[in-house]
């Protein structure tokens, strides 16, 4: 009778320092977006005054030590400067707060992904595909939330709904 290995998922914090020369800005709670992080030229045909391109990914490795399989993952939440743009009509603190919340939504979904993965009953046979499936589902959740946020706030025009979204995201982040 063979002993089933213990599986431990460890998320290693991504603590890389900010690189002002990089096109990628990694999420840090104490570093908010600035309009200088929006480098792209706005398209001629657009439905909003700004676009913040944020996303998340993970990378990792595994190592087996005796009866334990350690899965070490690094979560990366980022904003791509060269894909993000702003028009002069929304280049103010309120507009920036709207775009920051897009980044915060990405962070929230990434943290939910991390929580789900650490609570999953993984197997040594297919842990990688199980994590990848959860990542894809989380990516879909991120896209749904981003679209709902813009639709419900009319891309930030509806200040009351914008405020409600800010409170809901802040509450959800505190809960995690």
N, C-alpha and C positions, 0 to 999 in steps of 0.2 A: 504494500500500500504506500503510494507516494504522497508526500505532504504538499498540499497546494501552497504556492508561495504567497507571502503577504505582499500586497501592492501598496506603496506609499507614493502619493502625488505631492510634490513639493513645488510650489510656485515661488520662483526666485524673483525678487523685485528688480525691475529694470531701472537702475540708478545711474544711467549714463548722464553726464553733465550736458547742459545745452551747448550746442555748437552753432554760433551765430552764422557761420558760413554754410551750414547744412540747409537743404531744402526741406528737411523733415524736422518737425518740432514734436518731441515726445511729451506726453501728458505728465504734468506735475501739478498737484493741487495748488501750490503756491505760485505758479506761473500761468497767468491768464493770457489769453490771446491779445494781440495788439494789432492795430491796422497795418503795421509794417510786416505782419505775417501773411498778408494777402498780396501776392506778387503777380498773379495772372491778370491779363487784360480782360475786362468784361466782354462777353460776346455781344454782337450787334442785336441779336434777338434773345431776350431774356424775360423771365417771369418774376424775377426778384431783384433786389438791389445789391445782394451779396450772396456769395456761396463759400462756405467753409468746407473744404474736403478733409474729412477725418475718417479714420478707420481703425481697426485693430487686428492684430495677428498674434500668433504665439510661435515659439520655437522651443526645441528641447531635445533631451536625450534621456536614455535610461541606462541603468547599471544594476546588475544583480549582485548582491552580497549575501552569501549564504541562503537563507530562506526568504529574503526580501528583495522585491523588485522596486527600485527607486526610479520614479519618473520625475525628472527635473524639467520644469517648464518656465519660460520667461514670457510674460504677457507684455505686449507692446501696443500702446494706444498712441496714435500719432495724427498730426495735421500736416498736410502737404501744402507748402507755401505756393509753389508754382501752379497748383491746380485750384487755388482759392483766390477769389476776386471780390472787389467792392466798387460800387459806384459812389460818386460824390453825394448823391441824394440820401444815403443812409450812413454816411461816415460820421457817426456821432457815438456817444457813450451807449445810448439805448440800442442802436444797431449792433454795436460790438457785443453787448450783453446777449442779444439774440443769437449771434454766431457762437459765443462762448457756450451757450446752452447746448448747441449742437455737439460741441466737443465734450461737454459733460454727459450728454446722452450716450455718446460712444463709450466713455469711461464707465458709466453705469452698466451698460450691457456687457462690457468686458469683465467687470467685477461679478456680474451674475453668471457669466460663463465660468469664471474661476470657481465660484461657489458650487455650481452644478458638477463640474469635473471632480472637485475634491470630495463630493458626496456620492459619486457614482460607484457602483459595484463593478469595477473593472476586472477583466480576466487577462491572463498573460497571453492568451491566444489572439485576442483582437482589441487590446486596449487602445492601440493607435487609431483604428477605424472608429471606435466608440467615441474617442475624444474629437476626432475630425468631424464626425456626424454632429456632435454637440456644438462644435464651432460653426458649422454651416447653419444650424438652427439659430444660433445666437446672432450670426451675421444677418439672417433674415429678420430677426426681431429688431436689430438695430435699424435696418432699412425701413421697417414698418413704423417704428417710433419716430424716426426722422421725418418721414412723410406726414404722419399724423400731426406732429408738432408744427410743421409749416402750414399744413392745411387748416388746422384749428386756430392758429394765431394769425392766419392770412399773411404769412411770412413776416410776422412781428407787428403787423399793423394794429391788431386787436390787443391793446395794452392789458386789459383785464385778463384775457385768456393767457397772454404771455406771463403775467404775474402768477397765475395758477400753475402753469407748467414749471416755472422756476421753483415754486414751493414744493410741488410734487417730486421733482427731480432731487432737490436738496433733501427732502424727507427720505426718499429711497436710498440715496447715498449714505445718509446717516445710519439707516437701518442695516446696511451692509458693513 
